[in-house]
Amino acid sequence: MTQRSHDSFGIAVVGQAFMGRAHSNAWRNVGAFYPDGPRARQHVLVGRDRAALERSAGVLGWQSVSTDYEAVLADPEVDVVDLCVPGHLHADMAVAALEAGKHVLVEKPLANTVAEAERMAEAAAAAAARGVHAMVGFNYRRVPALALARSYVESGRLGQVRQARVAYLQDWLADDAAPMTWRLRKQTAGSGALGDLASHAVDQVRSLLGQEVVRVNGDVRTFVTQRDGESGREDVTVDDAAWATLQLDGGAVASVEVTRMATGRKNSLLVELYGSRGSVRFDLERLNELEVCLDGATELTRLLVTDPGQPYVDHWWPPGHVLGWDHTFTSQAADLLRCLAEDRPPAPSFADGLAVQRVLAAIEQSAAGSGTPVDPKETR
Ligand SMILES: NC(=O)c1ccc[n+]([C@@H]2O[C@H](COP(=O)([O-])OP(=O)(O)OC[C@H]3O[C@@H](n4cnc5c(N)ncnc54)[C@H](O)[C@@H]3O)[C@@H](O)[C@H]2O)c1
């Protein structure tokens, strides 16, 4: 393992497209908005196409590029490997990085299968014993309004939370003519809306409620079974939409609904929590707002979550100067760097990613059994 500085971390991002850009933006900005925290050095952008990497590196602020992942893992300037690649690459790349002594941030879902996620969680546990840490990128934990909702649950302000409703609705596959991509092939994506969107939804249920899922009834559906790929018509081998009822060990029940076919919904992550003393309602398309029913109120009212003292807000702008989706990645980077500097395990951990993966597998398994209940612990 390399000798590390605790106030500056060399970063390697792997992947330069959607998440590669979002994470690059976070690493570029984290020092400016979290100036009291450790620094990030944008050391190397990693991918397969050198010319494309060089174009992106200039725009996104990277010092160098590489198409050789093994060389990146051998580079003593690299402290953190940040994986922004399709799911089928997560397990091998993350385990290799941890074994090379690099801290790892991997995009969600942790893996494509429970077996891969188990292997990753085992590697992360072994690495943690050597002071090497791993985190999964459920960035919505860093939305100020959702972090505030979590604090309400933790402090008992909602009373006993009995019911949660989480829906994640997008529409980019509503058009039958939308083309084939890696996200629609089981081999590369593992699953469809389930891994892509329900992973976020299940992570929110677990983190907001602080409870574990113990029983799952689920259903999945593929509405458009073939699409046009580069070499002609291809079978879609993942789900377009999924539904589940989750029983939690603290007695709460959560409903989860995810789809990439909700015409007119662009990126709507809806979260509702109903407790014995209060409730909250959130929609990602109105990211700065939390509807709250608290302290004896009888209906939900809108709270703008941009005030001093509210989670993450102090690092950004004055009240009412609203934040966006991209800020969650910068706050995620800041939280990770602080944990690394203090040799503390970051959250969400690979164990959290594995727990989510088991719930996703339980939804699929339940669907295959016409909705029979499945205990996530019994998924493989
Ligand atoms: N947190 C979020 O909200 C969020 C949103 C979208 C995607 N994601 C996750 O991020 C990950 C990447 O998704 P994306 O949307 O950025 O995909 P994308 O298709 O936009 O980008 C994938 C990148 O991986 C690169 N790549 C593919 N194979 C590679 C290989 N063998 N070696 C190196 N690079 C390779 C591609 O060139 C591309 O740059 C997935 O796990 C996805 O689920 C998370």
The ligand as a Tripos MOL2 file, in Angstrom:
@<TRIPOS>MOLECULE
LIG
   44    48     1     0     0
SMALL
NO_CHARGES

@<TRIPOS>ATOM
      1 N1        -26.0730    8.2670   -9.2590 N.am      1 LIG1
      2 C1        -26.8520    8.4470  -10.2910 C.2       1 LIG1
      3 O1        -27.8310    9.1690  -10.2160 O.2       1 LIG1
      4 C2        -26.5400    7.7390  -11.5970 C.ar      1 LIG1
      5 C3        -27.1150    8.1870  -12.7930 C.ar      1 LIG1
      6 C4        -26.7840    7.5250  -13.9750 C.ar      1 LIG1
      7 C5        -25.9360    6.4340  -13.9520 C.ar      1 LIG1
      8 N2        -25.4280    6.0000  -12.7620 N.ar      1 LIG1
      9 C6        -24.5300    4.8230  -12.7090 C.3       1 LIG1
     10 O2        -23.2290    5.2170  -13.1910 O.3       1 LIG1
     11 C7        -22.6120    4.1240  -13.8730 C.3       1 LIG1
     12 C8        -22.2210    4.5820  -15.2800 C.3       1 LIG1
     13 O3        -23.3960    5.0180  -15.9410 O.3       1 LIG1
     14 P1        -23.3530    6.2350  -16.9870 P.3       1 LIG1
     15 O4        -24.7520    6.7610  -17.0260 O.co2     1 LIG1
     16 O5        -22.2440    7.1610  -16.7230 O.co2     1 LIG1
     17 O6        -23.0670    5.4180  -18.3330 O.3       1 LIG1
     18 P2        -22.5390    5.9980  -19.7020 P.3       1 LIG1
     19 O7        -22.8940    5.0040  -20.7410 O.co2     1 LIG1
     20 O8        -22.9310    7.4070  -19.8710 O.co2     1 LIG1
     21 O9        -20.9480    5.9780  -19.4730 O.3       1 LIG1
     22 C9        -20.2320    4.7860  -19.2760 C.3       1 LIG1
     23 C10       -18.7480    5.0780  -19.4450 C.3       1 LIG1
     24 O10       -18.0370    3.8750  -19.1920 O.3       1 LIG1
     25 C11       -17.0290    3.7520  -20.2020 C.3       1 LIG1
     26 N3        -16.6490    2.3520  -20.3260 N.ar      1 LIG1
     27 C12       -17.4070    1.3320  -20.7910 C.ar      1 LIG1
     28 N4        -16.6890    0.1900  -20.7610 N.ar      1 LIG1
     29 C13       -15.4560    0.5160  -20.2640 C.ar      1 LIG1
     30 C14       -14.2730   -0.2250  -19.9940 C.ar      1 LIG1
     31 N5        -14.2060   -1.5290  -20.2460 N.pl3     1 LIG1
     32 N6        -13.2050    0.4340  -19.4620 N.ar      1 LIG1
     33 C15       -13.2750    1.7550  -19.2080 C.ar      1 LIG1
     34 N7        -14.3660    2.5120  -19.4580 N.ar      1 LIG1
     35 C16       -15.4490    1.8930  -19.9780 C.ar      1 LIG1
     36 C17       -17.6830    4.3090  -21.4490 C.3       1 LIG1
     37 O11       -16.7290    4.6340  -22.4340 O.3       1 LIG1
     38 C18       -18.3560    5.5530  -20.8450 C.3       1 LIG1
     39 O12       -17.4170    6.6190  -20.7270 O.3       1 LIG1
     40 C19       -23.6120    2.9760  -13.8470 C.3       1 LIG1
     41 O13       -23.3120    2.1540  -12.7450 O.3       1 LIG1
     42 C20       -24.9560    3.6820  -13.6150 C.3       1 LIG1
     43 O14       -25.9180    2.8740  -12.9680 O.3       1 LIG1
     44 C21       -25.7030    6.6460  -11.6040 C.ar      1 LIG1
@<TRIPOS>BOND
     1     1     2 1
     2     2     3 2
     3     2     4 1
     4     4     5 ar
     5     4    44 ar
     6     5     6 ar
     7     6     7 ar
     8     7     8 ar
     9     8     9 1
    10     8    44 ar
    11     9    10 1
    12     9    42 1
    13    10    11 1
    14    11    12 1
    15    11    40 1
    16    12    13 1
    17    13    14 1
    18    14    15 2
    19    14    16 1
    20    14    17 1
    21    17    18 1
    22    18    19 2
    23    18    20 1
    24    18    21 1
    25    21    22 1
    26    22    23 1
    27    23    24 1
    28    23    38 1
    29    24    25 1
    30    25    26 1
    31    25    36 1
    32    26    27 ar
    33    26    35 ar
    34    27    28 ar
    35    28    29 ar
    36    29    30 ar
    37    29    35 ar
    38    30    31 1
    39    30    32 ar
    40    32    33 ar
    41    33    34 ar
    42    34    35 ar
    43    36    37 1
    44    36    38 1
    45    38    39 1
    46    40    41 1
    47    40    42 1
    48    42    43 1
@<TRIPOS>SUBSTRUCTURE
     1 LIG1         1 GROUP 0 **** ****
